[in-house]
Amino acid sequence: MSAVTERLDLLAPEPSRLAIVRMVILNRPSTIAAVCLILVFVAIATAAPLIAPYDPLAQSYIKINQSPSWEHWLGTDQFGRDVLSRMIYGSRNSLIIGVLAPLVAAIIGTTLGVVAGFFGGIIDRVISRLVDLLISFPELLLAIIIAAALGGGFWNIVIVLAAAFVPNFARVARAQTMAVRAEPYVEAAVASGVTQLRIIMRHIIPNIAAPIVVLMTLWTASAIRLEASLSFLGLGTQAPQPSWGNIIRDGLNNLFGSPWPVIGAGLAITSVVLAFNLLGDTIRDVLDPETSP
């Protein structure tokens, strides 16, 4: 009976990647906590107009620098604005930009990497030199340079962060494409006359998707951190619109009057970045063949 059972186990279909990710997440308490925390922040950002107790832009000179109370749970800032309401609305900019920028960068960078790795030649050399040029700058420095040229604003920050992340996605996509391009089944498809676009869409993209998804998950945390850094420097979300970065900047200017903006926004950034890093590490353990058991 045991021999039959072992044979049936061998013949059983291999679970999908999604099923493996779900199983691993459910078996790791830290990852479950990270996913729950991310979902909580996403729910808060989505329902901000419904759950924020006050208008985040409303000022009151009679409520300046109040300590936490039942009326204002995180106190007020130097303009009498409710800190909790500003943090709730600020989560929308921070999370949307943090997710959207890596997604745009993944699309553009993967396209450049696949084109360079698949076609090679002069196309590969031009794209590779451009990627090498951009990747020589640290992400924050490159983001500051581009943000200084474009200015603040929601879409400008998305463009800035996407441009900072594109070289990393392009390099990974190029390396993976060159590895898949050398596989026998791809060479057979080329020899049989299958069009290049069909080969890319059917064979290349599906086989390089795993490391791209891993990188996109990990860079989401970096995007949130960079958006906060740019807003702190005055190059990101512009006042009076709140984001966690400019809440910390305004709080530092009034640290002795009310430290709660710095404490609240700092804990929010730390919690979300840590949660996305934990989730990204789990997905990498499952999808990345170099780290998978």
N, C-alpha and C positions, 0 to 999 in steps of 0.2 A: 504493500500500500504506500509506503514512503517513497519508493522508486517512482510510482505512478504520480504521486503528488509533486515530486521534484520535476518530473517531465512536464506536468501541466504548468508548473511555475515558469519553466523555460519557454513554453509555448504561449504564455500569456502576453498580450500586447504591452509594449513599453509605455509607461505613463507619459503624457504630454509634458512639455516644459511648464505650461501654466499649472498643471496639476502638481508638479514637483515644487514649484514656487509656493503654491498654496500650502502644501504639506509642510514645507520647511518653515514658513512663517508661523503656522499654527503650532509648531513644535518648539518655538523659541519665544519665551516670555518677553524678552527685551524687544523683539521685533513686533510682537503683538501690541505692546505698550506704545511703540513708535508709530505703528499704523493708527491706533486709536487716537493718539495725540494729533497726528496729521489730520485725521477726519474731524476732530473737534475744531481745529483751527480753520479748516475749510468750511465747516458749517457756520462758524462765527463770521467768517468773511462773507459768505453767501447771504446770511440773514442779518447783516450789519444794520440796515435801516430799521429792522424790526426789534432788535435787542439792544441797540445803543440807547442808553437812558437820556442822553442829551444830544443836541446838535454839536458836532465836533468843532465847528467854527464859531459858535456863539461865545462872546466874551462878556465878562461881568467884573467890573472894577471892585465890587463889594465882596467878591469871592476869590480874590487873588491869593495864591499860595496857601490854600487850605489843606489841612492834614486829612488823611482818609477818615471817612465817616459813613454813616448809613446813607447819607444823601449823595456823597461822592466817594465811591469805594476806594479809588486810588488818588483821591485828593484833586486839587486843581493846580494849574500852572501859573506862570507870572501874568497871564492875561485873563485869568479866571475861567479858563476852558476846562471842561471835565476830562481828566487824563484817560479814564477808562474808555470813554466814547471815542477819543482820538486814537487810542490803541486798536479798538475794534474796527474803525474805518481804515486805519493805517494797515491792518492786516490784508486788506483787499489789494492795495498796490503791491505790497511786498510779496504776497503769494502768487498773484497773477503774473507779475513780472518774473518771479522766480521760476515759474513753470513754463511760461511762454517763451522766454529768451532761450533756454536750452533746446526747446522744441524747434524753434526757427533755426538755431545753430546746427541742430542735428540734420535737418532737411538740407540746408545749404552745404554743410561740411561733408555729409555723406555723398551728396551728388558730385562734389568736386573730387572726393577721394575715389569714388567708383570710376569716374571718367579717367582720372589719372592712372589708376591701377589697371584698368581694363585695356585702354588704348595704348598706353605707354608712349614712347617716342618724344617728340617735341612737346606734346600736350602734357605729358607727365613731368617733363623738366620744368616747364613754365609754372605749372601749379605747385610743384614741389618747392621751387625757389620762393614763390609767394608765401607758401605756408611756413617755410623756414624763416622768412623775414618776420612774419607776424608772431610766430611762436617764440622768437628770441626775446620778446617783451613779456614781462609778467602780466597776468590777466588784469590786475588792478591798474597798473601803469597804462596799459593799452586802453582800458576803459576810460581812464581819466583823460587821456589825450583825445580820444574820439568825442567824449562828452563835452570837453572844453570847446571843441569845434562845432558840435551840433547844438549844444545847450540842453537844458532840462526838458521835462515833459515826458508823458507816459511812453509814447511810441519811440521817442529818441532814446530813452533808456533801454527799451527792448532792443533797438538796433545796436546800441553801444555794447550791451552784454552779449548779444548774439555774435557780433563781430569779434569779441574777445574769445569766444568759445569755438568759433568755426575752425581754427587751425587744429585744435585737438581732435575734433571729429573727423576732419579731413585726413589727418595722419593715420588714425586708427582704421578708417574706412579703406584707405589706399593699401595699407599692409594686409588687411583681411581680403581685399579684392584680389591682390596679386597671389595670395595663397590659394584662393578658390579658383582663380583663373587657370592655375596649373593642374587642377584635378582632371583625371581622365574623362569624367562624364562631360565636363565643359569642353574639352578638346574634341570629344566625339560629337557634341552638338555643333561646334564650329565646322568640323569636317563634313557633317551631314547637310550643311547649308542653312541652318537655323539663323534667323536674323540676329544681329547684335543686340537690338533692343529687347527681343524676346529672351535672349540668354541672360541679359542683365536683370530683367524683371523676374524671370522664373528661377534662375540658378544663383545669381550673385547676391541680390538683395536679401532673399530669405536666409542665406547662409552666413551673412555678416550682420544680421539684425541683432543677435544676442549681445555682442560687445557694445553695439551702439546704444541699445536700451540700458545696459549697465552704466555706460558713461553718462547718458542723459539723466539717469536717476541720481548719480553722484554729483553731477554738476548743478542739479537743482538747488542743493544746499549751498553751493558756491555762489549761485546767482542771487539767492536771497541775501547772503552775506555781502556780496559786492553791491547790490542795490542799496543796502543800508549804509555801506561805506560811502557811496557816491552821494546819497541824500545827506549824510552827515557833513560831507565836504561842500554841500550846496550845489552839486552838479546833478543831483537826481530829482526826485519829486520836489516840486517847488511849493513853498509856503503860499497860502495858508493850508493847502491840501496836506493831510497828515500821511506820513509813512513812519515806520519804526526808526529809520535813520534820522530823519529830521526832528522827530520827537526827542531822541537822545541829544541831538545838537542843541535844540532849544533848552532842554533840561540842564545841560552842562553850563549854559550861560546863567542859569538860575539855580545852581546846585544847592547853595546854602538856603535859598528860599523854599524850595520844594524838591527833594531828591527823588520823588516817586516816578516822574516820567523816565528818568534814567534807569531806575530799578525795574520798572514794569516792562519797558521796551527792550532792555537788555536781556531780561529773563525770557521774553517772548522769542527774540532772535536766537538765543542760545538753545532753547527747547526745540524750535522747529528745525534748525540746522542739525542738531544732534539726531533728531528723529529721522530726517531724510538720509543722514549718513548711515544710521543703523539699517534702514530699509535698503539703501543702495548696497551695503556690504552683504546683506542676505541675498539679494538678487544676483550679485556678482558671484557669490559662492555657488549658486545654482547654474547660472547661464554661462559663466566664463569657463571654457574648457581647461584653462591653465590653472584654475584654482579649485575646480570641482573635484570631489573625491572620486 
